[in-house]
Amino acid sequence: MRWAAATALVRITNHQQDAVEPRLLDRAVAELTTAADNPAPTPVTDYNEGDFHGHIERTLRSLPAGAPQTALAACLPRIERDRDGHRTRAALTELFPTPLPDPLPDYADLPARQRQLLSALAEHHHPWIVRWTAGTLAERGLPDSQDGLRAYVGLPSTD
């Protein structure tokens, strides 16, 4: 539950920048970065529809000085819930800032965070998330269907 305390400290600074001592704030950010780099605990937060990593991402983005890229990078590929596809589109944009070359590089040659995001999308239990982000996937030179993503990452088709 250290991440819950860290979340509270970061959220307090969102409302009053000098409310938390900088050293304590740095420790809270470090704690959230560590939490973001691991699977969600069970039971998970009731906030943000149970999306632990999405909750951490939102919390870090509320920092007046900006979110540390290391922590955001840890959160982005972990797409658990995403009602409107916003987090997924943001993750795709941040992790794939430019389109991939044609032909696509081998999946195994991509950086770990990119592989993690694509694998999460390919295996996502709500296929509509890929449909809602198909345009962003195509802009990045990626397969824009769940079956296309599954084939690219080396998983069998859902048919």
C-alpha positions in Angstrom: 0.0 0.0 0.0 3.0 2.3 -0.2 1.8 3.2 -3.7 -1.4 4.5 -2.2 0.4 6.8 0.1 2.7 7.9 -2.7 -0.4 8.6 -4.8 -1.9 10.8 -2.1 1.3 12.8 -1.8 1.6 13.4 -5.5 -2.1 14.3 -5.7 -1.7 16.9 -2.9 1.0 18.6 -4.9 -1.3 18.9 -7.8 -3.4 21.3 -5.7 -0.6 23.1 -3.9 2.9 22.9 -5.4 4.8 23.5 -2.1 2.5 21.3 0.0 5.0 18.4 0.1 8.7 18.6 0.8 10.6 18.0 -2.5 12.6 15.1 -1.0 9.3 13.4 0.1 7.8 14.0 -3.3 10.8 12.5 -5.1 10.4 9.4 -2.9 6.7 9.2 -3.7 7.5 9.4 -7.5 10.1 6.7 -7.1 7.6 4.5 -5.3 5.0 5.0 -8.1 7.7 4.3 -10.7 8.5 1.0 -9.0 4.8 0.1 -8.8 4.2 1.0 -12.4 7.0 -1.3 -13.5 5.3 -4.3 -11.9 2.0 -6.2 -12.4 -1.1 -4.7 -10.7 -1.6 -5.9 -7.1 -4.6 -7.9 -6.1 -7.0 -6.5 -5.1 -6.5 -3.6 -7.4 -7.6 0.0 -6.9 -11.3 0.9 -7.1 -10.2 4.2 -8.8 -10.0 4.6 -12.5 -12.2 1.5 -13.0 -9.6 -0.7 -11.5 -6.9 0.2 -14.0 -3.9 0.3 -11.6 -1.4 1.5 -14.2 -3.8 4.0 -15.7 -4.3 5.4 -12.2 -0.6 5.8 -11.7 -0.2 7.4 -15.1 -2.9 10.0 -14.4 -1.4 10.7 -11.0 2.1 11.3 -12.4 0.7 13.5 -15.2 -0.8 15.7 -12.5 2.7 16.7 -11.3 3.2 20.5 -11.8 6.7 19.9 -12.9 5.7 17.1 -15.4 5.8 13.4 -15.1 9.1 11.5 -15.2 9.4 9.6 -18.5 10.7 6.5 -16.8 7.5 6.1 -14.8 5.3 6.9 -17.7 7.1 4.4 -19.9 6.4 1.7 -17.3 2.7 2.6 -17.2 2.1 2.9 -20.9 2.3 -0.6 -22.2 0.0 -2.0 -19.5 -3.4 -1.6 -21.1 -5.8 -3.2 -18.7 -8.9 -1.0 -19.1 -9.4 1.8 -21.5 -13.0 2.8 -21.9 -12.6 5.2 -24.8 -9.2 4.2 -26.2 -7.5 7.4 -25.0 -4.8 5.7 -22.9 -4.1 3.3 -25.7 -3.8 6.0 -28.4 -1.5 8.0 -26.0 0.6 4.9 -25.4 0.9 4.2 -29.1 1.9 7.8 -29.8 4.5 7.9 -27.1 6.0 4.5 -27.6 5.9 4.7 -31.4 6.7 8.4 -32.1 7.3 7.8 -35.8 5.9 5.2 -38.1 7.7 1.9 -38.4 9.4 1.1 -41.7 7.8 -0.9 -44.4 8.3 -3.9 -44.3 7.8 -4.0 -40.5 10.8 -5.1 -38.4 10.6 -8.4 -36.7 8.6 -8.2 -33.5 11.5 -9.6 -31.6 13.7 -6.7 -32.7 11.4 -4.0 -31.2 12.3 -2.5 -27.9 10.7 -4.2 -24.8 8.1 -1.5 -24.1 6.9 -1.6 -27.6 6.6 -5.4 -27.6 4.8 -5.2 -24.3 2.2 -2.8 -25.6 1.6 -4.7 -28.8 1.4 -8.0 -27.0 -1.1 -6.5 -24.5 -3.3 -5.2 -27.4 -3.0 -8.5 -29.3 -4.1 -10.5 -26.2 -6.6 -7.9 -24.9 -9.9 -9.5 -23.9 -11.9 -6.5 -25.3 -11.2 -6.6 -29.1 -13.0 -3.2 -29.5 -10.0 -1.5 -28.0 -8.0 -2.3 -31.1 -10.9 -1.3 -33.4 -11.1 2.1 -31.6 -7.4 2.6 -32.0 -7.1 1.2 -35.6 -6.3 4.6 -37.1 -3.5 5.3 -34.6 -2.1 1.8 -35.3 -2.2 2.3 -39.0 -0.5 5.8 -38.7 2.3 4.0 -36.9 2.7 1.4 -39.6 1.3 -1.3 -37.4 -1.4 -3.9 -38.1 -4.7 -2.3 -37.4 -6.8 -5.4 -36.4 -6.5 -7.7 -33.4 -5.8 -10.7 -35.7 -3.2 -8.7 -37.5 -1.5 -7.8 -34.2 -1.8 -11.4 -33.0 0.0 -12.6 -36.2 2.7 -9.9 -35.9 3.5 -10.8 -32.3 3.3 -14.6 -33.0 0.0 -15.6 -31.5 -2.7 -17.7 -33.2 -5.7 -16.1 -34.7 -8.9 -15.7 -32.6 -11.0 -17.5 -35.3 
